[in-house]
């Protein structure tokens, strides 16, 4: 299977990594990543190579870097998707940007190719409104960091072909990950639940209820969460959390209103792990 990915940022690169090293397919899938300009193209290619190298060094994948990279092409031409069986959109969490990108990609795909969005909050129905083949469209919500995460949320729109959902289950399982299928709704299952916990943790921190470390420790030790909500927000990205909160605030109401502290931290560039500082300091930014 040939897989296309629109956007080679942290999520797009992670998705590429997953398909290139799929344990259910030897030696992996052919993957093409498209970025909007040469600078971003080069950065995406480097990001993917570095991610693959780290996994190889840890013994997490059993193939050589050369073997994996030989199945990858990174470019700037949307026509590179023309012969793909599946294209996954992984551009920033902006409704207008995603809708425009998806329509552009669909225009070069074959009639039976599948198109997916990696959106973490925007309803598939809204994103697919301008598509001519909504039956071929679904959500494939991967989690950061993609290579080590075990979950993929499959989101079915009202027009999505049920047979496509079953094919998507197979794709996810071939990646060594576990699929869950959810009905199309703002925030789906994972983002909606995760955001409630994260926003309340931010409000508690702002109110001085406890330190970030102790709020996280309460959930890690008291409820056996592998990572507390504030550290998780740093890993996800505070800007991403804010985008999701804005979407759910607009569609589901006041309980998802972004706290002032979150807005301020994003405005200050304190985005979490990727910027080196969020609720914690990170040395591997």
C-alpha positions in Angstrom: 0.0 0.0 0.0 1.2 3.5 -0.8 0.4 6.1 1.9 0.5 9.9 1.5 0.8 12.3 4.4 0.1 16.0 3.9 2.3 17.9 6.4 5.7 16.8 7.8 5.5 18.4 11.3 5.7 16.4 14.5 2.5 14.5 13.9 3.0 14.0 10.1 6.6 12.8 10.6 5.4 10.4 13.4 2.7 9.0 11.1 5.2 8.5 8.4 7.5 6.7 10.8 4.7 4.4 11.8 3.9 3.3 8.2 7.6 3.0 7.2 8.2 0.6 10.1 4.9 -1.2 10.2 5.4 -4.6 11.9 2.5 -6.0 9.9 4.1 -5.3 6.6 7.6 -6.2 5.4 9.6 -4.1 4.7 6.9 -1.4 5.4 4.6 0.8 3.3 5.7 3.2 0.6 5.3 6.6 2.1 5.2 10.1 0.4 5.1 13.2 2.5 4.3 16.6 1.0 5.1 19.9 2.5 4.3 23.4 1.2 7.9 24.6 0.4 11.4 23.3 0.2 12.5 24.5 3.6 9.7 22.6 5.3 10.3 19.6 3.0 13.9 19.4 4.1 13.0 19.8 7.8 10.4 17.1 7.5 12.9 14.7 5.8 15.4 15.3 8.6 12.8 14.9 11.3 11.7 11.5 10.0 15.3 10.3 9.6 16.1 11.3 13.1 13.0 9.6 14.5 13.8 6.4 12.6 17.5 6.5 13.8 16.4 6.9 17.5 14.1 3.8 17.2 16.8 1.8 15.5 19.3 2.7 18.2 16.8 1.6 20.9 16.2 -1.6 19.1 12.5 -0.7 18.7 12.5 -1.6 15.0 14.3 -4.5 13.3 15.2 -2.9 10.0 18.0 -0.6 8.8 17.7 3.1 8.3 18.5 2.6 4.7 15.8 0.1 4.3 13.2 2.4 5.9 14.3 5.6 4.1 14.3 3.9 0.7 10.5 3.6 1.0 10.1 7.3 1.8 9.8 10.3 -0.6 9.4 13.9 0.7 8.4 16.6 -1.7 6.4 19.7 -2.4 4.1 18.6 -5.2 0.5 17.6 -4.3 0.5 15.5 -7.5 2.8 13.1 -5.7 -0.4 11.8 -4.0 -2.0 10.8 -7.3 -1.2 7.1 -7.0 -1.7 6.8 -3.2 -4.1 4.3 -1.7 -4.5 6.4 1.4 -3.7 10.0 2.2 -3.7 11.4 5.7 -3.9 15.1 6.2 -1.8 16.3 9.2 -1.8 20.1 8.9 -2.5 22.4 12.0 -5.8 22.1 13.8 -7.6 24.9 11.9 -11.0 24.1 10.4 -10.6 26.3 7.3 -7.0 25.2 6.6 -7.9 21.6 6.9 -11.0 21.8 4.7 -9.0 23.6 2.0 -6.2 21.1 2.2 -8.5 18.1 2.1 -10.3 19.4 -1.0 -7.0 20.0 -2.8 -5.8 16.5 -2.0 -9.0 14.9 -3.1 -8.8 16.6 -6.5 -5.7 14.5 -7.4 -6.7 11.2 -5.9 -8.2 8.2 -7.7 -11.9 7.6 -7.2 -11.3 4.7 -4.9 -8.5 6.1 -2.8 -9.1 6.8 0.9 -8.7 10.2 2.4 -8.3 10.8 6.2 -7.8 13.7 8.6 -5.7 13.5 11.7 -7.9 16.1 13.4 -8.1 15.7 17.1 -11.3 17.7 17.6 -13.0 19.0 14.4 -16.1 17.0 13.3 -15.5 14.9 10.2 -18.8 16.1 8.8 -17.6 19.7 8.8 -14.3 18.8 7.2 -15.9 16.7 4.6 -18.6 19.2 3.6 -16.7 20.3 0.5 -15.5 16.9 -0.6 -17.1 15.2 -3.7 -16.5 11.6 -2.3 -17.4 11.8 1.4 -17.8 8.0 1.4 -14.1 7.7 1.1 -13.3 10.1 4.0 -12.8 9.3 7.7 -10.8 10.4 10.7 -7.6 8.7 11.7 -6.6 10.4 15.0 -3.0 9.4 15.9 -1.5 10.3 19.2 1.8 12.1 20.0 4.4 10.7 20.0 3.1 8.5 17.2 5.9 5.9 17.1 5.4 4.8 20.8 1.6 5.5 21.2 -0.6 2.4 21.0 -4.0 4.0 20.1 -5.5 5.3 16.9 -9.0 6.7 17.0 -11.0 5.9 13.8 -13.8 8.5 13.3 -16.7 7.6 11.1 -18.7 10.4 9.4 -22.4 9.9 8.5 -21.4 9.4 4.8 -18.3 7.2 5.5 -18.5 3.8 3.8 -18.7 1.1 6.6 -16.3 -1.0 4.5 -13.7 1.8 4.8 -13.9 1.7 8.6 -13.2 -2.0 8.5 -10.2 -1.5 6.2 -9.0 1.2 8.5 -9.1 -1.2 11.4 -6.8 -3.5 9.4 -4.4 -0.6 8.7 -4.2 0.4 12.3 -3.6 -3.2 13.5 -0.9 -3.7 10.9 0.9 -0.7 12.5 0.9 -2.6 15.8 -1.6 -0.2 17.3 -5.1 -0.6 18.7 -8.0 1.0 16.9 -11.2 2.3 18.6 -14.1 3.5 16.4 -16.1 6.5 17.4 -19.1 8.3 15.9 -18.4 11.7 14.6 -18.8 14.4 17.3 -16.7 17.4 18.5 -13.6 16.1 20.3 -14.6 12.5 19.5 -13.8 10.4 22.6 -10.1 10.9 23.5 -9.7 14.6 23.0 -13.0 15.4 24.7 -12.2 13.4 27.8 -8.5 14.4 27.9 -9.3 18.1 27.5 -11.7 18.1 30.5 -9.0 16.8 32.8 -6.3 19.1 31.3 -8.4 22.3 31.6 -9.3 21.6 35.2 -5.7 20.9 36.1 -4.7 24.2 34.5 -7.4 26.0 36.5 -6.2 24.3 39.7 -2.6 25.3 39.1 -3.7 28.9 38.4 -5.7 29.0 41.6 -2.7 27.7 43.6 -4.4 24.5 44.7 -1.1 22.6 44.2 2.0 22.6 42.1 2.1 21.2 38.6 4.2 18.2 39.9 1.7 17.4 42.7 -1.4 17.8 40.5 0.2 15.3 38.1 1.3 13.0 40.8 -2.2 12.8 42.2 -3.4 11.4 38.9 -0.4 9.2 38.3 -0.4 7.6 41.8 -4.1 7.9 42.8 -5.6 6.9 39.5 -2.7 5.1 37.8 -2.5 7.5 34.9 0.9 6.9 33.2 1.4 10.7 32.9 -0.4 13.5 34.6 -2.6 16.0 32.7 -0.1 18.9 32.8 2.9 16.9 31.6 0.6 15.4 29.0 -0.4 18.8 27.9 3.3 19.7 27.5 3.8 16.7 25.3 0.7 17.4 23.2 1.6 21.1 22.9 -0.2 23.9 24.7 -1.1 25.5 21.3 -2.7 22.2 20.3 -4.6 22.0 23.5 -5.8 25.6 23.0 -6.9 24.9 19.5 -8.9 21.9 20.7 -10.4 23.9 23.6 -11.5 26.7 21.2 -13.2 24.2 18.9 -15.0 22.5 21.8 -15.9 25.8 23.5 -17.5 26.9 20.3 -19.5 23.7 19.8 -20.1 22.3 23.3 -20.2 25.3 25.5 -18.6 26.9 28.6 -17.2 23.8 30.2 -14.5 23.9 27.5 -13.7 27.6 27.9 -9.8 27.9 27.7 -8.4 29.2 31.0 -6.6 32.6 30.9 -3.4 30.9 32.0 -3.4 28.6 28.9 -4.0 31.5 26.6 -1.2 33.5 28.2 1.3 30.7 28.0 0.6 30.1 24.3 0.9 33.9 23.7 4.3 33.8 25.5 5.5 30.9 23.3 5.6 28.5 26.2 4.2 25.6 24.2 5.5 22.6 26.1 8.1 20.1 25.1 8.5 21.4 21.5 9.5 24.9 22.7 11.5 23.7 25.7 9.2 25.1 28.3 5.5 24.7 29.3 4.4 23.6 32.7 7.8 21.9 32.9 11.2 22.5 31.4 12.3 20.2 28.7 15.9 19.6 27.6 15.1 17.6 24.4 13.2 20.4 22.6 
